[in-house]
Amino acid sequence: MQFPESWLREFCNPDLSTQALADLLTMSGMEVEELRPVAPPFSGIVVAEILTADQHPNADRLRVCTVDAGPHFKMDGKDGPLQIVCGAPNARAGIKVPLATVGAELPPADPANGDGKPFVIGKGKLRGVESFGMLCSARELKLSEDHGGLLELPADAPVGQDIREFLKLDDTLFTLKLTPNLGHCLSVYGVAREVAALTGAPLKSPAIPPVQPQLDTKLPVRIEAPDLCGRFSGRVVKGIDPKAPTPQWMVDRLARCGQRSVSALVDISNYVMFEFGRPTHIFDLDKIHGGLVVRWGRAGETLKLLNGNTITLDEQVGVIADAHAGSQTVESLAGIMGGDATAVGDDTRNVYVEAAFWWPEAVAGRSRRFNFSTDAGHRFERGVDAALTVEHIEHITALILQICGNATTVVGPVDDQVTRLPQRAPVRLRVERASKVIGMPVSQAQCVEVLQRLGLQVEEAPGVLTVTPPSWRFDLQIEEDLIEDVIRIIGFDQLPLVPPQAPVTSRVRPESQRSSHAVRRQVAALGYQETINFSFVEERWERELAGNEQPIRLLNPIAAPLAVMRSSLIGSLIQVLRHNQARRANRVRVFELGRVFMRDASVPTSEHSVVGVHQPLRLGGLAWGPADGQQWGVSERPVDFFDVKGDIETLLAPRAARFVADSHPAMHPGRCARVELDGQVIGHVGELHPRWCQAYELPVGHGAPVVFELDVPALLARDVPAYVPVPKQQVVTRDIALIVREDVRHDALMSAILAAPTGGVLRGARLFDVYRPNATNAAAAASNSLGADERSLAIRLELLDERAALTDERSDEVVRAVLDAAQQAVGARLRGG
C-alpha cells in the first residue's frame, strides 16, 4: 500500500521525523518497504503565467512568450514580463505553468547514465532570440513521464509562488508491505489509527455530517444471498455534471497512492477507498432497469467488466444483477469490479452510490479465477468494516455535490438494508500467558492500556482480560492475536536480550542414513546438474509419461497448462531437455530431487501430510547426448542404458541393486528395467519411449534420452561399515565358460552361481566375455557344440577360505558345485565338456 506522509499526518501527526515514523511502523509489523520523495530535489522553479505566445521569427516549432513570474524576477534588471523561447505545443496565452528562472537547478536528465549533477538554467539565445529561463513539463521536473507539453497548473495558482510549495512536493511516499491479518490498515485512516495507538498522538476522526435528501426516490434492492452480502447501502443522486474536472488536490493524492485520475466520479470512489478503506461503486442510474438483486451467480451467465474483459460466471461467484422483467442481467461482480453496462460516463446525469459489506469468504479467491485482481477485492477478502457503510455513503455524496454538483443536483435518502452482520466473539487474554509468550513480564495494567489505545473494549478480571473486537478488526480470533497486539504496541525493541533457556542439542543423523544433500552432491559428482521445477505440471505429462489418468487437480492454478500435481519427475526433466535442446545444447545431464503427489486413501492428516495424498520424495535423472565429453582418446558414442545403470549402481554402492526387465509408461518396452533393492522395487530406468520422443519433438541424433526415477529413502539408507580382518589366505580365481540359451538372463545365471552350495568359499563371480556363433566362426562354434540359439559366457570365480589354503582338489569341488547349480537352474553346460 502506498500513500503520502502528509495525508497520514492530517489524521495523526506524532512528533516524529519521517525516518523515525517509518521505523516505528516497521517495528510494529507494518513493514515500510520503501521511502521515496514525491519529487527529486530542484530549486528556482516558480508559478508563472504566459501573457503572450507569438511565433518565433526564425523557427516554425518555437514560440516567443512573454511570461509574468511576479515582481521578484526581472529581465536584465528591468521591470516587466520575462521573454522565454519555448517549443512546447501547448504554449499559449492565459495558462499558468512552471518556470525555471535563470540560475534554477533542474533534476539531471538521466542520473543513471550521468554524474547526477543538476541542470542549471542560464540566459540563452535560441535562433537569434534571447530567452531568460525555461518553461517546464512534468517530465523535466521528474514528476511524471508526461512530456507532451508544459505542465498546466490551476488557474488560481498564485504567480511567483515556489512550485514545490504550491504542489506540496516536499512530501514523502510510504510504501507498506502489509501481512494478510492487517486488512484494517489498508487505508490512510487505518494506518493513522495504528500510529495513534503506537505513539499516543491524538487521532483526528473526521466529522461526516449527513446530507439532507431533497427527494424520496429509492432504487429497489433485494438481497437474496445473506451469506454473500450482510449489508447493502445506497443512495440516488440526480442532476450531476459528469464532466466536472477532478480537483487537483484529489488528483495529486490519488497519484501519490499509485492511482491515475479517470473521471470525477471514479476518482471520488477511489479516493474514499484509499482514505477509509471502503471500496464503493457508482452506477449509472438510468442504465439500471427495475432495481438490483444481490445473489450468487448462475452457471453460463456472462458479464463484461469495466476492464473490458468478458467473463463466464458460475454458482461460486457473487453478483449484483438487474431485476428488469425477471431477466436479472448481471451488472457487477460483487466486491470485485463493476460491469461495463452500468458504468458512468460523460452522458451520465443520475447515479446510484453503493456501499456494501461482502463476507470475506464470499470474495476470497474469486478474482483469481478470472486471472486478475482489484483493490476492492483485496480489501473485501480481508474484511471491511460493516458498521460504516451509511457514513461513507454520506461522505461520497458530499464529495459528489462538491465536485459534480450544480443547481439542479438533488439527492435521495440512504437506503440501508441489513441481513446479517459479523458477530464478534469475545477473546480472552491471560496476562500470565502473555508474559510467557512474549518473553518478558507484562502487567495487567499495561495490557489494558495497549488494548484500549487500539480501540478495543476490555473487561477486567484478576489475571484475565476479555476483549470484544471492534467492527473493523477481523483478525482478532484467538488469544495469540491479542498477545501480538500487546507486544507490537509496547515495542519489539523493548524485549530483553537474554540467552535461550532451552538446552540446545544437536540432532545427529544415524550412521546408517545419509542426508539428501549428500545424495545431491553424489549425483552432481557423476556429471549431472540439478534442476528445480514446479510441482504442478501439464495434465498431458501425467497421462502419457506417468500413466496417471486421475491426477490431483489444482483449484486455482497459476497458469492454465499447469493444472495438476505431478506424480512423476520425468515430465519436468523432459521439459528441461527440450529447453536445452532449443538452445543447441549437445549433451545434457540433469536431475531433480523433489516430491511427487499421488492419491492414497490410507494417508491421514498430520503435521507432514494431507489426508488422502501420498507425497513421497523421489530422485529423477535424465541423460542424453555423448556418453563422454568430446576428447581425443575415446571415440564418441551416445549414452545408453548401461551408462545410466552404472550411475545408479554408484549411487547405491556398496549396496547391490538388481535390475529386472520391466515396463513403464514413459520408457521403451524393450529397454526398461525396474530397480530392486533387498527385494523391494525402488524405481525404474530405461530409454524414453520412441513414441514420446516423437510426440515431444526430441531430436534423437545422439540417441534417445535415458531416464530414471528412484525412491529417495532407498538412496539415503546405507550399510554401516563392518570391520573385517585382512584375509591371511590368498584368493584363488577360476575361469569357466558356460553355454546357455539366448533367453537366459544374466541375473538368473549369476543368482544360480552365487547360490551354489560352496560352504562360503565362493566369494564372487563376474562375467567377462560373451561368445556367439556367426557366419565367420560357424565351424569353431560347431566344434564347441554351440547351437544357433546359444551363447557362451566366460565367468571368473573368486574363491577364498580364510581358515586354510585352498588346494586344487577343493577348488575343483567348488567349481563342480557351481556347474551343477547352473545346470539345474538355467540348463547351463560347460563349454567343451
Solvent accessible surface area in square Angstrom, and as a share of the most:
residue,aa,sasa,rsa
1,M,45,0.20
2,Q,37,0.16
3,F,0,0.00
4,P,2,0.01
5,E,14,0.06
6,S,47,0.30
7,W,1,0.00
8,L,0,0.00
9,R,46,0.17
10,E,91,0.41
11,F,15,0.06
12,C,0,0.00
13,N,88,0.45
14,P,8,0.05
15,D,148,0.77
16,L,63,0.31
17,S,72,0.46
18,T,41,0.24
19,Q,105,0.47
20,A,38,0.30
21,L,0,0.00
22,A,3,0.03
23,D,71,0.37
24,L,50,0.25
25,L,0,0.00
26,T,55,0.32
27,M,88,0.39
28,S,1,0.01
29,G,35,0.34
30,M,0,0.00
31,E,77,0.34
32,V,23,0.13
33,E,101,0.45
34,E,79,0.36
35,L,56,0.28
36,R,94,0.34
37,P,81,0.51
38,V,26,0.15
39,A,3,0.02
40,P,35,0.22
41,P,115,0.72
42,F,13,0.06
43,S,56,0.36
44,G,29,0.27
45,I,1,0.01
46,V,8,0.05
47,V,0,0.00
48,A,0,0.00
49,E,47,0.21
50,I,1,0.00
51,L,78,0.39
52,T,58,0.34
53,A,30,0.24
54,D,88,0.46
55,Q,104,0.46
56,H,5,0.02
57,P,102,0.64
58,N,90,0.46
59,A,14,0.11
60,D,134,0.70
61,R,209,0.76
62,L,34,0.17
63,R,75,0.28
64,V,23,0.13
65,C,0,0.00
66,T,42,0.24
67,V,0,0.00
68,D,50,0.26
69,A,2,0.02
70,G,14,0.14
71,P,111,0.69
72,H,161,0.72
73,F,57,0.24
74,K,103,0.43
75,M,52,0.23
76,D,90,0.47
77,G,64,0.62
78,K,141,0.60
79,D,115,0.60
80,G,43,0.41
81,P,61,0.38
82,L,7,0.03
83,Q,50,0.22
84,I,0,0.00
85,V,11,0.06
86,C,11,0.06
87,G,45,0.43
88,A,14,0.11
89,P,99,0.62
90,N,35,0.18
91,A,4,0.03
92,R,112,0.41
93,A,59,0.45
94,G,54,0.52
95,I,17,0.09
96,K,32,0.14
97,V,0,0.00
98,P,0,0.00
99,L,0,0.00
100,A,0,0.00
101,T,10,0.06
102,V,80,0.46
103,G,49,0.47
104,A,2,0.01
105,E,69,0.31
106,L,7,0.03
107,P,7,0.05
108,P,31,0.19
109,A,93,0.72
110,D,67,0.35
111,P,79,0.50
112,A,95,0.73
113,N,131,0.67
114,G,51,0.49
115,D,108,0.56
116,G,38,0.37
117,K,139,0.59
118,P,65,0.41
119,F,115,0.48
120,V,87,0.50
121,I,10,0.05
122,G,46,0.44
123,K,107,0.45
124,G,31,0.30
125,K,133,0.56
126,L,72,0.36
127,R,155,0.56
128,G,57,0.55
129,V,23,0.13
130,E,68,0.30
131,S,5,0.03
132,F,11,0.05
133,G,9,0.09
134,M,53,0.24
135,L,8,0.04
136,C,0,0.00
137,S,10,0.06
138,A,8,0.06
139,R,102,0.37
140,E,71,0.32
141,L,0,0.00
142,K,73,0.31
143,L,50,0.25
144,S,54,0.35
145,E,131,0.59
146,D,92,0.48
147,H,118,0.53
148,G,55,0.53
149,G,14,0.13
150,L,12,0.06
151,L,44,0.22
152,E,78,0.35
153,L,17,0.08
154,P,41,0.25
155,A,93,0.72
156,D,118,0.61
157,A,0,0.00
158,P,65,0.41
159,V,49,0.28
160,G,27,0.26
161,Q,48,0.21
162,D,57,0.29
163,I,0,0.00
164,R,40,0.15
165,E,114,0.51
166,F,47,0.19
167,L,18,0.09
168,K,140,0.59
169,L,5,0.02
170,D,113,0.59
171,D,15,0.08
172,T,26,0.15
173,L,9,0.04
174,F,0,0.00
175,T,24,0.14
176,L,3,0.02
177,K,115,0.49
178,L,37,0.18
179,T,69,0.40
180,P,96,0.61
181,N,55,0.28
182,L,8,0.04
183,G,13,0.12
184,H,16,0.07
185,C,0,0.00
186,L,12,0.06
187,S,5,0.03
188,V,0,0.00
189,Y,34,0.13
190,G,1,0.01
191,V,0,0.00
192,A,0,0.00
193,R,42,0.15
194,E,3,0.01
195,V,0,0.00
196,A,15,0.12
197,A,1,0.01
198,L,18,0.09
199,T,49,0.29
200,G,55,0.53
201,A,17,0.13
202,P,102,0.64
203,L,55,0.27
204,K,116,0.49
205,S,75,0.48
206,P,55,0.34
207,A,96,0.75
208,I,44,0.22
209,P,97,0.61
210,P,89,0.56
211,V,23,0.13
212,Q,126,0.56
213,P,62,0.39
214,Q,108,0.48
215,L,37,0.18
216,D,133,0.69
217,T,53,0.31
218,K,107,0.45
219,L,17,0.09
220,P,89,0.56
221,V,16,0.09
222,R,117,0.43
223,I,25,0.13
224,E,81,0.36
225,A,5,0.04
226,P,62,0.39
227,D,71,0.37
228,L,1,0.00
229,C,0,0.00
230,G,0,0.00
231,R,30,0.11
232,F,2,0.01
233,S,0,0.00
234,G,0,0.00
235,R,6,0.02
236,V,1,0.00
237,V,0,0.00
238,K,62,0.26
239,G,19,0.18
240,I,3,0.02
241,D,56,0.29
242,P,9,0.05
243,K,133,0.56
244,A,14,0.11
245,P,117,0.74
246,T,21,0.12
247,P,32,0.20
248,Q,79,0.35
249,W,102,0.36
250,M,0,0.00
251,V,38,0.22
252,D,32,0.17
253,R,44,0.16
254,L,0,0.00
255,A,59,0.45
256,R,28,0.10
257,C,10,0.06
258,G,62,0.60
259,Q,41,0.18
260,R,177,0.64
261,S,44,0.29
262,V,79,0.45
263,S,41,0.26
264,A,2,0.02
265,L,4,0.02
266,V,49,0.28
267,D,0,0.00
268,I,0,0.00
269,S,15,0.10
270,N,25,0.13
271,Y,8,0.03
272,V,0,0.00
273,M,13,0.06
274,F,12,0.05
275,E,14,0.06
276,F,29,0.12
277,G,12,0.11
278,R,1,0.00
279,P,7,0.05
280,T,20,0.12
281,H,31,0.14
282,I,10,0.05
283,F,0,0.00
284,D,5,0.03
285,L,22,0.11
286,D,86,0.45
287,K,83,0.35
288,I,14,0.07
289,H,93,0.41
290,G,57,0.55
291,G,2,0.02
292,L,2,0.01
293,V,0,0.00
294,V,0,0.00
295,R,8,0.03
296,W,62,0.22
297,G,3,0.03
298,R,114,0.42
299,A,71,0.55
300,G,55,0.53
301,E,35,0.16
302,T,77,0.45
303,L,8,0.04
304,K,105,0.44
305,L,0,0.00
306,L,84,0.42
307,N,70,0.36
308,G,44,0.42
309,N,74,0.38
310,T,91,0.53
311,I,15,0.07
312,T,86,0.50
313,L,5,0.02
314,D,48,0.25
315,E,96,0.43
316,Q,94,0.42
317,V,1,0.00
318,G,3,0.03
319,V,0,0.00
320,I,3,0.01
321,A,0,0.00
322,D,4,0.02
323,A,22,0.17
324,H,97,0.43
325,A,93,0.72
326,G,62,0.60
327,S,70,0.45
328,Q,20,0.09
329,T,80,0.47
330,V,8,0.04
331,E,8,0.04
332,S,5,0.03
333,L,1,0.00
334,A,4,0.03
335,G,10,0.09
336,I,9,0.05
337,M,37,0.17
338,G,3,0.03
339,G,0,0.00
340,D,60,0.31
341,A,64,0.49
342,T,0,0.00
343,A,20,0.15
344,V,30,0.17
345,G,37,0.36
346,D,89,0.46
347,D,129,0.67
348,T,2,0.01
349,R,114,0.42
350,N,29,0.15
351,V,0,0.00
352,Y,2,0.01
353,V,0,0.00
354,E,8,0.04
355,A,0,0.00
356,A,0,0.00
357,F,0,0.00
358,W,4,0.01
359,W,22,0.08
360,P,21,0.13
361,E,115,0.51
362,A,5,0.04
363,V,4,0.02
364,A,42,0.33
365,G,17,0.16
366,R,34,0.12
367,S,11,0.07
368,R,116,0.42
369,R,108,0.40
370,F,38,0.16
371,N,136,0.70
372,F,33,0.14
373,S,90,0.58
374,T,24,0.14
375,D,63,0.33
376,A,19,0.15
377,G,4,0.04
378,H,72,0.32
379,R,12,0.04
380,F,4,0.02
381,E,37,0.16
382,R,64,0.23
383,G,7,0.07
384,V,10,0.06
385,D,18,0.09
386,A,6,0.04
387,A,46,0.36
388,L,68,0.34
389,T,0,0.00
390,V,37,0.21
391,E,67,0.30
392,H,8,0.03
393,I,0,0.00
394,E,16,0.07
395,H,33,0.15
396,I,0,0.00
397,T,0,0.00
398,A,43,0.33
399,L,12,0.06
400,I,0,0.00
401,L,59,0.29
402,Q,123,0.54
403,I,20,0.10
404,C,1,0.00
405,G,29,0.27
406,N,75,0.39
407,A,111,0.86
408,T,97,0.57
409,T,17,0.10
410,V,47,0.27
411,V,0,0.00
412,G,0,0.00
413,P,32,0.20
414,V,32,0.18
415,D,24,0.12
416,D,56,0.29
417,Q,50,0.22
418,V,79,0.46
419,T,62,0.36
420,R,118,0.43
421,L,52,0.26
422,P,29,0.18
423,Q,159,0.71
424,R,55,0.20
425,A,73,0.57
426,P,86,0.54
427,V,8,0.05
428,R,132,0.48
429,L,0,0.00
430,R,107,0.39
431,V,16,0.09
432,E,148,0.66
433,R,82,0.30
434,A,0,0.00
435,S,26,0.17
436,K,158,0.67
437,V,68,0.39
438,I,19,0.10
439,G,48,0.46
440,M,25,0.11
441,P,120,0.75
442,V,11,0.06
443,S,54,0.35
444,Q,45,0.20
445,A,75,0.58
446,Q,73,0.32
447,C,0,0.00
448,V,14,0.08
449,E,93,0.42
450,V,5,0.03
451,L,0,0.00
452,Q,104,0.46
453,R,90,0.33
454,L,5,0.03
455,G,40,0.39
456,L,7,0.03
457,Q,132,0.59
458,V,28,0.16
459,E,120,0.54
460,E,109,0.49
461,A,49,0.38
462,P,135,0.85
463,G,34,0.32
464,V,35,0.20
465,L,0,0.00
466,T,38,0.22
467,V,0,0.00
468,T,48,0.28
469,P,4,0.03
470,P,19,0.12
471,S,39,0.25
472,W,60,0.21
473,R,3,0.01
474,F,39,0.16
475,D,29,0.15
476,L,7,0.04
477,Q,133,0.59
478,I,100,0.51
479,E,24,0.11
480,E,71,0.32
481,D,32,0.17
482,L,0,0.00
483,I,5,0.03
484,E,74,0.33
485,D,3,0.02
486,V,0,0.00
487,I,12,0.06
488,R,8,0.03
489,I,12,0.06
490,I,37,0.19
491,G,11,0.11
492,F,73,0.30
493,D,101,0.53
494,Q,104,0.46
495,L,59,0.29
496,P,63,0.39
497,L,184,0.91
498,V,95,0.55
499,P,102,0.64
500,P,108,0.68
501,Q,165,0.73
502,A,70,0.54
503,P,117,0.74
504,V,135,0.78
505,T,108,0.63
506,S,96,0.62
507,R,237,0.86
508,V,130,0.75
509,R,128,0.47
510,P,79,0.50
511,E,107,0.48
512,S,50,0.32
513,Q,74,0.33
514,R,33,0.12
515,S,20,0.13
516,S,27,0.17
517,H,109,0.49
518,A,27,0.21
519,V,0,0.00
520,R,57,0.21
521,R,156,0.57
522,Q,48,0.21
523,V,1,0.00
524,A,51,0.40
525,A,87,0.67
526,L,56,0.28
527,G,42,0.40
528,Y,6,0.02
529,Q,132,0.59
530,E,75,0.34
531,T,23,0.14
532,I,157,0.80
533,N,41,0.21
534,F,115,0.48
535,S,33,0.21
536,F,47,0.20
537,V,5,0.03
538,E,56,0.25
539,E,52,0.23
540,R,84,0.31
541,W,25,0.09
542,E,3,0.02
543,R,105,0.38
544,E,34,0.15
545,L,2,0.01
546,A,28,0.21
547,G,43,0.42
548,N,34,0.18
549,E,118,0.53
550,Q,138,0.61
551,P,3,0.02
552,I,30,0.15
553,R,135,0.49
554,L,48,0.24
555,L,184,0.92
556,N,71,0.37
557,P,42,0.27
558,I,116,0.59
559,A,41,0.32
560,A,90,0.70
561,P,78,0.49
562,L,34,0.17
563,A,25,0.19
564,V,0,0.00
565,M,29,0.13
566,R,6,0.02
567,S,12,0.07
568,S,10,0.07
569,L,0,0.00
570,I,0,0.00
571,G,5,0.05
572,S,4,0.03
573,L,0,0.00
574,I,2,0.01
575,Q,75,0.33
576,V,22,0.13
577,L,0,0.00
578,R,82,0.30
579,H,94,0.42
580,N,46,0.24
581,Q,25,0.11
582,A,79,0.61
583,R,155,0.56
584,R,221,0.81
585,A,33,0.26
586,N,95,0.49
587,R,91,0.33
588,V,6,0.04
589,R,24,0.09
590,V,8,0.05
591,F,2,0.01
592,E,6,0.03
593,L,14,0.07
594,G,11,0.11
595,R,110,0.40
596,V,0,0.00
597,F,28,0.12
598,M,55,0.25
599,R,148,0.54
600,D,49,0.25
601,A,106,0.82
602,S,92,0.60
603,V,21,0.12
604,P,91,0.57
605,T,100,0.58
606,S,63,0.41
607,E,163,0.73
608,H,167,0.75
609,S,27,0.17
610,V,86,0.50
611,V,95,0.55
612,G,21,0.21
613,V,29,0.16
614,H,77,0.34
615,Q,45,0.20
616,P,22,0.14
617,L,41,0.20
618,R,46,0.17
619,L,0,0.00
620,G,0,0.00
621,G,0,0.00
622,L,0,0.00
623,A,1,0.00
624,W,10,0.04
625,G,0,0.00
626,P,10,0.06
627,A,13,0.10
628,D,70,0.36
629,G,42,0.40
630,Q,175,0.78
631,Q,94,0.42
632,W,246,0.86
633,G,46,0.44
634,V,81,0.47
635,S,98,0.63
636,E,110,0.50
637,R,105,0.38
638,P,68,0.43
639,V,9,0.05
640,D,51,0.26
641,F,29,0.12
642,F,147,0.61
643,D,39,0.20
644,V,1,0.00
645,K,48,0.20
646,G,28,0.27
647,D,30,0.16
648,I,0,0.00
649,E,72,0.32
650,T,61,0.35
651,L,2,0.01
652,L,7,0.04
653,A,60,0.46
654,P,109,0.69
655,R,46,0.17
656,A,92,0.71
657,A,22,0.17
658,R,101,0.37
659,F,27,0.11
660,V,13,0.08
661,A,75,0.58
662,D,46,0.24
663,S,78,0.50
664,H,35,0.15
665,P,63,0.40
666,A,0,0.00
667,M,2,0.01
668,H,45,0.20
669,P,87,0.55
670,G,65,0.62
671,R,129,0.47
672,C,7,0.04
673,A,6,0.05
674,R,64,0.23
675,V,0,0.00
676,E,23,0.10
677,L,8,0.04
678,D,115,0.59
679,G,64,0.62
680,Q,125,0.56
681,V,77,0.44
682,I,12,0.06
683,G,11,0.11
684,H,38,0.17
685,V,0,0.00
686,G,0,0.00
687,E,21,0.09
688,L,1,0.00
689,H,35,0.16
690,P,72,0.45
691,R,140,0.51
692,W,23,0.08
693,C,8,0.05
694,Q,151,0.67
695,A,40,0.31
696,Y,4,0.02
697,E,135,0.60
698,L,10,0.05
699,P,74,0.46
700,V,78,0.45
701,G,75,0.72
702,H,62,0.27
703,G,23,0.22
704,A,24,0.18
705,P,0,0.00
706,V,0,0.00
707,V,0,0.00
708,F,2,0.01
709,E,11,0.05
710,L,1,0.00
711,D,43,0.22
712,V,0,0.00
713,P,84,0.53
714,A,16,0.13
715,L,1,0.00
716,L,24,0.12
717,A,43,0.33
718,R,106,0.39
719,D,82,0.43
720,V,74,0.43
721,P,112,0.71
722,A,88,0.68
723,Y,195,0.74
724,V,102,0.59
725,P,77,0.49
726,V,132,0.76
727,P,59,0.37
728,K,186,0.79
729,Q,52,0.23
730,Q,158,0.70
731,V,71,0.41
732,V,43,0.25
733,T,75,0.44
734,R,63,0.23
735,D,78,0.40
736,I,14,0.07
737,A,26,0.20
738,L,1,0.00
739,I,1,0.01
740,V,2,0.01
741,R,111,0.40
742,E,71,0.32
743,D,107,0.55
744,V,9,0.05
745,R,120,0.44
746,H,89,0.40
747,D,27,0.14
748,A,33,0.25
749,L,0,0.00
750,M,19,0.09
751,S,58,0.38
752,A,13,0.10
753,I,0,0.00
754,L,100,0.50
755,A,81,0.63
756,A,8,0.06
757,P,112,0.70
758,T,20,0.11
759,G,74,0.71
760,G,51,0.49
761,V,6,0.04
762,L,21,0.10
763,R,119,0.44
764,G,16,0.16
765,A,23,0.18
766,R,180,0.66
767,L,53,0.27
768,F,101,0.42
769,D,74,0.38
770,V,59,0.34
771,Y,47,0.18
772,R,120,0.44
773,P,34,0.21
774,N,84,0.43
775,A,100,0.77
776,T,130,0.76
777,N,35,0.18
778,A,56,0.43
779,A,86,0.67
780,A,49,0.38
781,A,3,0.03
782,A,74,0.57
783,S,92,0.60
784,N,36,0.19
785,S,76,0.49
786,L,16,0.08
787,G,27,0.26
788,A,107,0.83
789,D,90,0.47
790,E,23,0.10
791,R,33,0.12
792,S,2,0.01
793,L,3,0.02
794,A,15,0.12
795,I,0,0.00
796,R,110,0.40
797,L,0,0.00
798,E,80,0.36
799,L,0,0.00
800,L,8,0.04
801,D,9,0.05
802,E,73,0.33
803,R,199,0.73
804,A,48,0.37
805,A,69,0.54
806,L,28,0.14
807,T,70,0.40
808,D,98,0.51
809,E,117,0.53
810,R,83,0.30
811,S,2,0.01
812,D,53,0.27
813,E,99,0.45
814,V,11,0.06
815,V,20,0.11
816,R,133,0.48
817,A,20,0.16
818,V,0,0.00
819,L,32,0.16
820,D,80,0.42
821,A,17,0.13
822,A,1,0.00
823,Q,102,0.45
824,Q,148,0.66
825,A,64,0.50
826,V,18,0.10
827,G,39,0.37
828,A,2,0.01
829,R,98,0.36
830,L,73,0.37
831,R,74,0.27
832,G,68,0.66
833,G,97,0.93
